[in-house]
Amino acid sequence: MLKTILKDDHGGQLLLSLLLVVGFTIPALNLLVPQGHFLHVETYTITLLGKYLTYALLALAVDLVWGYLGILSLGHGAFFALGGYAMGMYLMRQIGDRGVYGDPVLPDFMVFLNWKELPWFWHGFDMFWFACLMVVLVPGVLAWGFGSLAFRSRVSGVYLSIMTQAMTFALMLAFFRNEMGFGGNNGLTDFKDLLGFSLQSDSTRIALFVASVVALIAGYLICRAVISSRLGKIAVATRDAESRVRFIGYNVDQFKLWIFVLSAVLAGIAGALYVPQVGIINPGEFAPLNSIEIVVWVALGGRATLFGAIVGALLINYAKSWFTIEFPEVWLFALGSLFVLATLFLPKGITGLFSDSLFVKSSRKEAAL
């Protein structure tokens, strides 16, 4: 089964191998190598790498719909944030009476705002399984509702992109309001535990990093399974010639909808893994700029390759961390320049450049024979 999914996917095979090596090596270098040794990996670095991996999973979700369906979604930041809020609500409920105000039920921001009782939509988030269900269900249901209306109405192209961004912007404005019950502009923070384990401990940080590696590998295999199947072939045909696919008799709207929902669910899972590692979730995650930045990751790495989206997310976020430390005032200009240069000189992204080189080499070998 696995061989069938990864057949002819040399880039994916290499990437998954590297992820497995990293998933074992990085924790070992933290736990087994003493501090001060040049091979020791700090816990902070592991947390930073874990954050990058959640971004890679988010980029993978975007590439699934943009690369293989032709839907340029500028709203996946919303699905990411909703998954993050679902996990953040669970983490807030775990604080209990250890908060600033000592209320065993109400989070600190609700006590501060003089709320008398827990809102109905917070019930159940004291249970981990319920929070995990909401991480998947909330982004999935939103994507299903939005996609059902948009695809049935035959909205496509730039109009669909604008609608996804408008949805994200509307959610950002809503979550900024204190009366919504999600912490307002401060969001949710000051988390203590996850499943009874302190989020400040090295072992928990390592476990979250490993969980991010596993989620990224699983997400990649799921996406590869989809695009290798009949569903994926129809998706690519829809991207290239939707009217012809409709004429043949396929229900294009349903195919587009289910891939869009799967992509939203993957983005929500990425958000849920992101929140305990960074320690906060606020409405800023809904910002339209974030969704545009995700598209840049995919474009630079290589659209419609899956592994290229992962490479792009990892490279750009590493560059972002470096730029924001060394040259914080020019990061946005650097990001814009990267997108322009990639569009002009790397239309297939970084991975496309290497694949073209390999193709040229193989062609020369065949010609020589």
Secondary structure, DSSP 8 states (H G I E B T S, - for coil): -HHHHTTT-HHHHHHHHHHHHHHHHHHHHHHTS-TTSTT---HHHHHHHHHHHHHHHHHHHHHHHHHHH----S-HHHHHHHHHHHHHHHHHHTTGGGSSS--SSS-HHHHHTT--S--GGGTTTTSHHHHHHHHHHHHHHHHHHHHHHHHHTT--HHHHHHHHHHHHHHHHHHHHSGGGSS-GGG-EE---EETTEETTSHHHHHHHHHHHHHHHHHHHHHHHHHHHSHHHHHHHHHHHHHHHHHHHT--HHHHHHHHHHHHHHHHHHHHHHHHHHHTEE-GGGG-HHHHHHHHHHHHHH-TTSSHHHHHHHHHHHHHHHHHHHH-GGGHHHHHHHHHHHHHHH-TTHHHHHHHHHHHHHHHHHHHH-
